[in-house]
Amino acid sequence: MTANSLYNNKRKASAAKPAAAKESPPRKPATTAPARLVNALTCDALAETIIHYWRHGLHNGTLDAQHALDIIDLMPGPGGAHGYMLLQALRRRLPHAGLPALRWRYLPVQSERALFREWLDTPEWQQAQREERMIPMLWNPEAGLPCLLDPAGRRAWNPANPAVLLAQEFLPAGQQRLFAAHYGKLLEAQLETLLAELNPDRNPWHPADPASLSPDLAATLQAMLPRFNSAPLCWPQRAMDMIERLTSLATRGCLLLATAHGDASEAALRLRSFAQVLDACRQVSRPPVSFALLEQYFRRRGAQLVATSSGVDGACLQAAALPPQGQAVAGAAENKGIASVILDPAWGRHAALLQAMRSLAGGGERMPLAAALALLQCAGCDPQVFSAAFPALIPAFQAQAQQDRRGWAQALQAVWSQHLPQEDSILHREVAAVAMRIAEWGFARTVLTRGMQALGRNASDLGYLAWCDLRTGRKVAARKLLEEALAIDGADKIAGEVHERMLQRVDQSGSPWRVTIAHPTLPLVLEPLDQSHAEALLHQYRDPQIAVMTGLQALNTLDETRKWITEHNQEAGRQPYAVMHHDHGLVGYVCLSNSAPSTYFCFWVGVDFQGRGWSGPLATLLCDFARSQGYRQFFTSIYDDNTRSIRSLARVGFRPLSLRALAPDNDRCFYYWCDPDVSEAAATAELVAYHVREKLPLRFPGMEAEPVLEAETAPGPA
């Protein structure tokens, strides 16, 4: 006797039938949404399985690489969201699969042409269709054979290669049949009757009608009877009817890949009660799929391979490789590669990783970002797992100064690449918010723009977009976006906060130097340095060698950085600028220390952006602006071993002076940029005069007997 007996664990007469639905009272729906079966880990497993199937076909000669390889998706998800994630997984894996160039096509199935209208309005699918990577398949089983839709019209589907049939969450859809393997008897009941509970005293179970079963199904069910005392067997009638029709058209063979919640083994079937089946129907409107029954069915149908595995939350993944029509199956070898992928438990850990991320995010600002990143990577950068972390990510980034920005940037791009923006999703706003925290401004701008294409222009997204522009030197564009945002919703919190910060950055000094200077060809601008740059400046200044090579003071904390910026701006004659990149925000620093008629130039490029050839153009940009303000002579000093800066300045016209400072400052060389009529001797005299006027500590030949001055801060080498 098993615990699954349907009537109080008491053996009755052989005519007894399973109890009615009265033993299963309705339950409240779960408060936490279950993990989606279509997720990054599952799609990676499906993509790898498909690649193994194609590789196996090339090896045994059943696949012709000259013809198209079709992937038919019976349940592509709203707007094709499920299929898009699979396509991205295939695109990531195929270049490294060691296969020849294959012409593979994704064929999503719909019953009406109008249902594809949403797809064709989506930029991602428009691109895939132009590449002939996606071709809609129109098929109403009651109306005729499936056909492909292309710009010229319809054409019948006639596969020249083995096909792949995707049934992601498709099996539980539509008509279901509920059988009971009950003490040697095969019984059947209508699910609708059990769920309705119209007459709890009337037993709805009756002997299954053999005439209503296909020969293969009847034989499979009869073979299952001796294995159970009393167990439910759910048969996805409508789904299997469609699958059978497609497999009959795929004369070269096919691989069926199905995912759903259900029972992967006979042991799981024994532990499944009828009450649980009915509860599942009430809560999620679908019964669990009896994959163990399907496995026996496909084996009887001559499948060369059937592999089924289960995840931690009852999610199941099944592969069944059906041979070409007329092929003998006796002794057919299993494809070990496919089996190894399906049976790998990694794909089924999504629900556990999702729950782990929710628990981790419960720590708020104390959530360890390194652990969250590792967990997200283990989940294949799944969008749902990322969203579970999002409520704690922004506070955590604000509280934790050091984080792996590059790792997070790569993870965000992977999350976004697997997401198809739709009207009911705000993932774009979550991804953009984190991208902005790690100064990935260009990526955030791209994500927000795409999100607004799906949702329409709204005040919050426009406010975020304005913030991206404000933090990358595009003040004029930011102002226009804010005007549009506040016109849409003057009370929007995000747009209002960005507008307030913009007002705080308006300079009231009236100085001609407090302006933004844009480079004519590069995506760089020079923006007057202020406190809004402090955090980014500290991050890009974190390499100690920057302070050593420039002669500037070390900055170790945000408070030190803010104090340094304040003092810099208060010093007479000093004009500091943040170097802003259109996509990356602050990438460096330049400064002029003016003492008419000349000025001293100092610069550094941040640790993440060195070696990109920006130093020379930045020097030219700032010096050209200073010339417009009346300055004609420019100086800078560079340590002898700073070869990169020496080459950069030489390329834009700076020339070396033969003058050297006295020890211990004789380890640097001086460069100048003056009008052509200024001789080197005149430039040398002006450099010495500059140091004397500004009371700087460097001494030059002829000044040996002069006392060392209590100097102001020297400009420092570039």
N, C-alpha and C positions, 0 to 999 in steps of 0.2 A: 504493500500500500504506500502510495506517495502522498506528500502533502498537497499535491495538486488535485486530489479528488474533488469533484465539483459538488459534492453533496455531503458535507459534514464528515468526510473520511469514512463513510459506512458503505460497505459493499452490499448492493441490493440485487434484485433479480436482474437477469440479463436484459430484460426489457426496459430497465430503468434508463432515464435520460439525464443529461446534465441539468443542474438547477438553473432556474431563470435568473433574470438580472436583479432580483430583489436582494441578493446577497452583496450587491455592489452599490452602495449609496454614492450619490454624486460627491465629488471632491472639488474644493476651490482650486482654481488655476494656480499654477506656481507663480510666486511673486517675482522670481528672477527668470528672465528669458533663457531658454536652453541654448547651448552653443549651437551655431549653425553647422550643419553637416558639410556645407560648401564653405571651406575655409582654406587657408594657405597650405596647411600640411596635407589635407586631403587632395587638393589640386596638384601639389607636387607629386604625390604618390600616383595619381591618375596619369599625369604627364609622363612620369618615368615608366609606368606600366605600358602606355601606348608606344613609347620608344622601344621598349623591349619587344613588344609585339611586332613592330615594323622590322626590327633587327632580325627577329626569328624568321619572319616571312622572307626577308632577303636571303637569309642563310639557306632556307630549305626550298627556295624557288617558287613559293606561292605568291610572292609580291613582285610586281613589275614597277621599277622605279621610274619608268617612262610615263606612267599614267598617274592620275590624281589619287591621293589617299584621303578618304572621307571620314570625318568624325561627325556623326549625327547626334545631335543633342535633343533628347525628347523633353527635357525640362530645363530650358536655358535660363530661367529666372526672370524677374521683372526687368524689362529693358535689356536683357541679356547679361545681367550682372554676374551670374554664375559662370556662364560661358566665357566671359571676358577674363575672369580670374584664371581659368584653365588655359586660355590662349596665352596669357602672360607667362604662365609656368612653362608651357611648351617653347615659347620664344627664348626663355632663359636657358633651357636645357639642351635644345637641339644643336646649337653651335658647338657644344662640347660632347656630343653623343658619338662622334666618329662615324656618322652615316653620310652617304652621298647626299647631294642637294635633292631634297624631296619636295614634290608639289602637293602639299597637304592643304585640305580645305575644312573649315568648320561650317557645318550645316545645321543651323538651329531650326527646329520644327515648330510651326504654328498652323492653326486650322483655318485662319483667315488672313488674307493679304493685308488688311487694315492693321492687324496687330503688329506688323513690322514697321509701321509709320514712325513709332517712337525710336526704333533702332536707327532708322535712316536719317533721323534728325540729330543723332549723336556723333560728334566729331570722331571719336575713337572708332566707331563702327563704319563711318563713312570712309575713313582711311583704310580699314581692313577690307572693305568691299572693293575699293579701287585697286587694292593689291590682289584681289581675288582670293584673299585668305578667308573671307566670310561670304557665303552665298546663302540667302534665306531659302528654306525648304518649306513649301506649302503642302500640307497634307491633312486632309480630313478623311479618316479611314472609311467613313460611310459614303464618301463622294467619289473615291477613285484612288489611283496610284499617286505616290508623292512626286513632286516635280520641283526643279530648281528655278528660282526667280532671278533673272538677270535683267540688265537694262533693256534687252531686246524682247523680253517676254518670258515664257515658260518653256522648259525643256524637261523631258522625263529623266528621272534618276536611273542611271544604268551603270552601276559600279563595275569598273574593270579591275579592281583590287579588293582584297579583304577590307571590310568596313569596321569601324569602331562605333558601337552604340553606347551613348552615355545616358544613364538613367539615374541622375542625381536627384534623390527624393521623389522619383517618379513612381516607384512601385506602389506606395500607399495611396496614390491619387486615384480617384474614380472608384468604380464598383469593386467591392471586396467580397470574398466568400469565406465564411468562418466554418471550419470543420472541427469535429472532435474525434480524436482517436480514443475511443472509450471502451476499454475492456474487450478488445477484439471487434468492436462495432465502429463503423464509420458513420458519424452523425453530422448533420448540418443544421444551422439556424440562420435566420436573417438578422443581420446586425441591427437593422432599423427596428425590428420588433423587440430585440433585447434592450435596446437603448430607450425605447418608448415606454416600457414597463406598463403597458395598458392593462394587462391582466396578469399580475404576478403569480396567480395560482395556476395559470395554464403554462405547461411546459412547452416552449417553442421549438424544442429539438425534434428532429425526425430523421429517419435513415436517409443517407445521401442517395440521390437518384443516379445510378450508373450512366443512364442515357445522357445526363447533363455534363458528363466529364469526357474530356478527350481521352483516347486510349493511353497516351503517355502519362497523363495526370492520374487516371484511374489506377494504372499499374504502380505508379509511384506511391500513391496514398495507401494502396493495399500492402505494399512492402513496408510502409512505415507503421502499420497497425501493431505488429507484434513487439515493437520497441517501446511502447508506452502503455501505462495503465489508463490514464486519463489526461489528455493534454490538448490544448487548442492548436489548430493549424490554420494560419491565415494565408489565403491564396489571393494574390492581386490580379483578379480576373481581367479587368479592363487593360491594365498595363501589359499583362502577358499576351493578351490578344494582339496589341499593337506590335509588341516585340516579335511575336511569331510571324506577323505579316512582313515585317522588315527583314527578318532572317531568311524568309523565303525568297525575297528579292535579292539579297546579298549572296548570290550564287557562288562567289569566291570564298565564302566563309566570313565570319565576323567575330569580334571580341565584344562581349557585353560587359560594361562596367556599371555597377549599381551601388548606390549608397542609400541608406535609410536606417531608422531606428528599428531594431528587431532582435532576433535570436539567431546567432551564428552557428550554434551547435545543438545537438540533440539534448545535451545536458541543460542548456539554457531553456529549451522548450519544456523540459520536465519541470523546471522551476517557475515557469510562467503560468499564472493562474488565469482563469477566465475573468475573474474580477479585474485583474490588471489590464486585460485586453479591453474591457469595456471602459475602464477609467481612462485609458489612453485615447479612446475614441471621443470621450467627453471632453478631455482637456485639450487635445491637439487635433481633434477631428480626423484621426486616422489610427488604425490599429498597428501594432508592431508587425513587421514582416517576418515570416518564418523562413529565414534564409537557409536553415538546415533542410527544409522541404524543397526549396528551389535547387539546392545543391544536388540532392538525389534526383530531381527531375532532369536537370541538365546532364547529369551523368548518363541517365537512361536515354537521353536524346543523342548521345554520342559525343559530348563535349570532350575535346582533347585535354582540356584543363578546366578544373573548377577549384578556385581558392577563395576562402571566406575567412575574414578575421573581424574581431570586435574591438571597439574602443572602450574607454573606461565608463562611458555613460550609456552604453547600449547601442552606440553608433556602429553600423556594420558596413563593410566594404566587400563586395563580391566581384570576382572576375570569372567569366565563363567563355572559353574559346571554342566556338562551334566550327566544325570543319566545313570545307566546301561541299556542295551538294554532290552526292554520289561517291564521296571519298570513303574508303574503308577506314574504320576507326579501330579495328582490333590491334592491340599492341601500340597504339599511338602514344608517343612519348610526351610527357608534360613539358611545358616551357618553364624551366626552373627559374629563369630570370623574372618572369611575371609573378610566379608564386612567391619568390623572395621579397618582392616589393609589397605585395598584398599582405603577406604575413608579418612584415616588419611592423612592430607596434608603434613606431614613431608617428604614423599618420593619425592614430587614434587618440593622441594625447592632447588634442586641442582643448577639450572641455576642462581637463585638469589644469592646463596652463592658463586658461581663461580664469578659472577660479583662483589660481595662485596669484595672478595679476590683480584681481579684485582685492584679495587679502593684502597684497603689498601696497596697493594704492590707499588702503585704509589708514596707513600711517601719515597721510597728508604730506606736509613739507619734510617730514623725516623719512619719507620713502627713499631708500638708497637708489640713486639713479643708475649706478653700475649694475645693480641687481635687476632693475627694471629693464635696462637695455639688453642684458643677457637673456632674460625671460622672453622679451619680444623677439629676439633673434632665434631662440629655440622654437618659437611658435611660427617661424617662417615669415616674420614681420606681418602677421595677419592683422587686417584692419580692425576686427572686432576686439582682439587682444589689446591693440593700441588704444582703442576707445575706452577700454576698461581702466587703463592706466592714466588717461588724460586728466581726470579731475585732480590728481595729485601732482602732475608733471610741472605745471607752471609754478606752484608754491615751492616745489622741490628745487627747481632751477634757480629760483630767487634766493633760496636759503643756502644752496651749496655752490660756492664760487667755482670750484674745479669740477669739470665734467668732460667726458669724451665727446667733444663736439663733432669730430669727424665720424665717429661711430654712430652717433644719433642722426647726423645728416644722411648717412647711407641708409639707416633704418627707415627714416621718414620717406625717402625716395622709394624704397621698396614697398612700404605701406601704400603709398599713393599710386604706385604703378599697378597695384592689384585691385584698385577701386574704380568703379564706374560711377561718376557723379550722377545723382538722380534727385528728384524734387524733394524726397523725404529724408535726405541725408545732409548732415552738417559736418561730415568728416573733413571736408576741405577747410573748415574754420578751425577745427582742432589741430590738423596737421600744420596749418599756417601759423597758428599761435605758438606752437613749439618751435617751428622753423625760425620765427622771429626772435625767440629767446636765445638761439644759438647763432644769430646773425646770418642766417641763410635767407637773406632778404629777396634775392631774385627768385629762389624756389618758392618762397611764400607768396610772392606776387603772382607767379604762374598758377599756383594752386587756387588762390582767391579768384583770379580771373576766370578760371575754368568752373569754379563753383558757382559764380554768378551767371555763367551761361546756362547752368542747369536750374538755378533757383530764381534768377532774375536779379536785377540790381536792387540791393537793399542797403539800409543805412549802416548796419553792422559791418558787412563786408567792405563797403566803401570806406568806412572808418579805418579798418585794418589796412586796407590798401593805401590810404593816405599816410598811415603810420610808416609803412614800408618806404614810401617816397620821402617822407620827412627824415628818416634815418639813413637815407642814402643820397642826400644832397639835392633832392628834387622838390624844393619848397614850393615852386609855382604849381607843379602838378598836384602836390599834396593839398594846396589851398583850393584848387578847383574840385578835387574829389570830396573834400569836406563840405564845400558849399552844396554839392549835389546830395551828400548824405544828410545834412541837416535840413535840406528842402524836403526830402522824403520823410524824415522823422526827426524833428527838432529835439525830441526827448531821448533819442537813442544814447545809451550810456557810453558805448565804445566811441562813437563819433564825437560825443561831448568831451570825453577825456582827451582824445587826440587834439581837438580844437584848443582846449585849455593849455596843453603842452606846447602847441605851436605859438600861442600868444606869449608864453613865458620865454620863448626863444627869440622874440623880436628885439633887436638891439636898439637901444634908445640913445646911444652915444653920438650918433651923427658922424662918426669917423668914416672917411672914405675907405679905410682898410677893412671895416666890418661888413664885407660883402662876400657873396659866394662867387668863386672863380671857376668857370667850367673849362675843361680841356676841349679843344675843338674837335679832336678825333677819338680820343680814348674815353672809356666810360668812367672818367674820374672828375671829381670837382674838389676844390679846396674850400672848406667851410670854416669860418671863424670858430676856434676851439672854445667850448664852454662845458658846463658841468654835465650836460646830457651825453657827452662823449666819454665820461670817466670810466665806466665799466668796460667798454670796448677797448679803450686805450690801454687800460691795465692788462687786458687779455693779450693784446698784440705786442705788448712791451715785456711779456713774461720771460723772454730769453735774456738772461743776465748779460750776454754779450752786446746787446743793444746799448745798454748803459755804458759799458766799457768802451765801445767803439765811438760813441758820440760824446763821451765826457759828461753826460747828464747824470743826475742822481738816480739811484736805484729807487724803484717804486714797488712796494711789496703788498700794500693793502689798498682797498678802495678809498679809505679816508686819506691816506697819504697822496693818492692820485688827485683827489678833489682839492686838497690843499695846494698841491703843486700847480694845478690848473688856475686856481684863484690867484696865486702869487705871480704866475706867468702873465696873466692878463693885466695885473696891476703895475707891472714893471714898465717904466717909461721907454718908449721906442720899440718894445718887443711886440711883434705881430705873429702870434701862433695860429696855425691852421690844422684842422683835421683833414686828412686825405680820405675822401669818401668815394667808394666804388658803387656803381649803380646796383650791383647784385649782392655785394658782400658788406656794405657799410664801411666802417672805419678800417682802413688798411695801412695807415701810416700817419706820419706827422711831419710838417715842415714849419720853419719859423724864420722870420727876418728880424734881425736886431738892428734897427735903423739909427745911424748917427751921421747926419748929412755932412758931406755929400755922398757918403757910401753906406753900405749895409752889409751885414754878415749873415750868411745863409747856413742853416742847419737842417738836417733831415734824417729820417729813418723810415724804413718800410717794415711792417709788422712781420712777426715770425712766420705766420701762415702764408705770406704773399711775397717773400723774397725771391729774387731770381727771375722776376717776370719782366724786367726791363723798364720799370716805371720810374726809377730814380732820375734819369736824365730828363725825360719829358716833364717831370714835376719841377725840377730845377728851372727849366726853360719857362714853364708856365708862370711860376711865382716871380721870376726875375723880369719877365716881360710885363707883368702887372706892376712891379715896382718901378720899372722905367716909365710907365704911364703916370706914376706919381712923382716923377722928377729925379729919380735916382739913376746914376750912370756907372757906378763902380760897385762890384759885388765880390765878396771874398768868402772863402770857406777854408777850413783846415781838415786834413784827413790823415789818420795814422798811416805810417808807411806800409803796414801790412794789410791795409783795407783795400785790396786790389780791385774788388768789385766796384766800390764807389769811385775809385780813381778812373776806371775804364768808363763808367757811366758819365762822369762829368766831362771827361775828355771828348766823348762822342758829341756833346752838345755845345762845345766851344770853350769850356773853361781851360785856362792855361796855367801851368805851374810857375811859381815864383822860385827863384834860387835862394830866397831868404829863408833862414832857419832861426827859430827861437833858441835862446840859451838853455843849457841843461838846468833842470831835468826835463824840459819841454821840447827837446830837440828830436823827439821821435815822431814828429808830424811834419807834413809838408803843406804849403799854402797854395791855393789856386785862386785865380781872379778871372773876372769877366768884365771887360770895360769897352768903351767906345774905341774904334780902331786907332784914333789919334792919340790915345793915352799910352805912353811908353811903359815898359816894364819897370823902369826906374821910378817913374811917377807913381805907378801902382804900388811899388814897394814902400815908397815914402808915405803914401796915404794909408797903407795897412798899419804901419808903425804909429802914425798919427791917430788912427782909429783907436788903437789899444790905449794910447795915452789919454785921449779924450774920455773914454769910457772907464778909465782907471782899472784896466784889466791886468791880471797878475803876470802875463807873459812878458819876458824881457828879451831884447834883441841885441845884436852886436852894437857896441857903443854905449849900452846902458848898464854895463857891468857894475859901475860904482853906485848906481841909483838904488835907493831902498825899495824893498818889495812892498807893494801897495796892499792895503787891506781892500781887496778888490770886490767889486760886484761879481755876480755869477758870470763866468765867461760863456760866450756862445757855444764853445765846444766844437770838436771835429764833427764832420758830417758822417 
